[in-house]
Structure formats: structure tokens, C-alpha cells
């Protein structure tokens, strides 16, 4: 990634953090503390004028292995 793209990404992330501080704090908490296997992640999306749609997933050990491998790749 070139320096210009990096600066654009940092600017966009800064704006995202400003617009959604509770979500960023929530995500940062779990990045720091981790999410152990057998945890359940649930998300609900509510589009304007539509009913909410919810889905969830139980975190498996293989999911955590994938996340660790991806983290090692970026180092």
C-alpha cells in the first residue's frame, strides 16, 4: 500500500471512530481481551422501513486459528 492510500485509510478510520465511538470502543475491547471458543457473536441489521434481521455464530477453535494465521500474515 502506498503512502497516499495509507493516509486516506487513516483519515477514513478517524472519521469512522468519530462517527461511531461506542462501536469502536466495543470492538477494541474484544480485540484486546479476545473472544474465546464457544462464544456467540450476534448481529442485527435494521434497514430503514424494514424489519430487523438477526444472525449469530458460535466461535469455533478453527475460527480462532484462522484469525491467528491472518494476524501472523500481516506482520
Backbone torsions as a table, in degrees:
resi	resn	phi	psi	omega
1	UNK	NA	131.3	-179.2
2	UNK	-80.8	168.2	-174.8
3	UNK	-61.9	-37.6	179.5
4	UNK	-63.5	-44.6	177.6
5	UNK	-63.8	-39.6	179.4
6	UNK	-62.4	-42.5	179.4
7	UNK	-65.0	-39.6	178.0
8	UNK	-63.7	-41.8	178.9
9	UNK	-63.7	-44.0	179.2
10	UNK	-63.2	-40.3	178.2
11	UNK	-64.9	-44.4	179.7
12	UNK	-64.1	-40.3	179.7
13	UNK	-67.6	-37.9	177.5
14	UNK	-61.3	-42.7	178.4
15	UNK	-65.5	-41.6	178.0
16	UNK	-59.0	-45.5	178.7
17	UNK	-61.6	-39.1	179.2
18	UNK	-67.2	-39.5	-178.7
19	UNK	-75.1	-28.7	-172.2
20	UNK	-135.1	58.1	-174.4
21	UNK	-62.3	-35.6	180.0
22	UNK	-66.3	-41.9	-179.6
23	UNK	-66.4	-43.2	179.7
24	UNK	-62.0	-43.4	177.5
25	UNK	-62.1	-40.5	177.3
26	UNK	-61.0	-49.8	-179.1
27	UNK	-64.3	-43.0	-179.9
28	UNK	-61.3	-36.5	178.1
29	UNK	-57.7	-47.0	-176.7
30	UNK	-78.9	-23.0	172.9
31	UNK	-67.4	-40.3	-179.0
32	UNK	-74.1	-42.7	-173.3
33	UNK	-93.3	-17.0	-179.7
34	UNK	82.1	163.4	176.5
35	UNK	-123.8	110.6	-176.4
36	UNK	-74.8	159.9	174.7
37	UNK	-55.3	150.8	-178.1
38	UNK	76.1	1.2	170.8
39	UNK	-72.0	154.4	177.1
40	UNK	-114.4	127.2	175.8
41	UNK	-105.8	128.3	-178.7
42	UNK	-127.2	140.9	178.9
43	UNK	-136.7	141.0	177.0
44	UNK	-123.7	132.5	175.8
45	UNK	-116.1	126.0	177.2
46	UNK	-119.6	107.0	176.9
47	UNK	-81.5	150.5	178.2
48	UNK	-54.9	127.5	176.3
49	UNK	77.7	6.9	-179.6
50	UNK	-122.7	163.0	176.1
51	UNK	-73.7	148.8	176.8
52	UNK	-63.9	146.5	174.3
53	UNK	-121.2	126.9	-176.4
54	UNK	-120.9	141.4	173.8
55	UNK	-140.4	159.4	177.3
56	UNK	-146.1	166.3	176.0
57	UNK	-145.9	144.3	173.6
58	UNK	-92.8	126.7	-177.5
59	UNK	-71.7	125.0	179.2
60	UNK	-102.1	159.4	177.4
61	UNK	-59.2	-36.5	179.3
62	UNK	-65.2	-31.6	175.4
63	UNK	-64.0	-43.4	-179.5
64	UNK	-66.4	-36.7	177.3
65	UNK	-63.3	-41.5	177.7
66	UNK	-62.0	-45.2	-179.5
67	UNK	-62.6	-41.8	177.8
68	UNK	-62.7	-44.2	-179.4
69	UNK	-62.1	-42.5	178.1
70	UNK	-63.6	-39.3	177.9
71	UNK	-63.7	-37.8	178.6
72	UNK	-68.9	-32.6	180.0
73	UNK	-65.3	-34.7	-176.0
74	UNK	-81.6	-7.3	180.0
75	UNK	-84.8	NA	NA
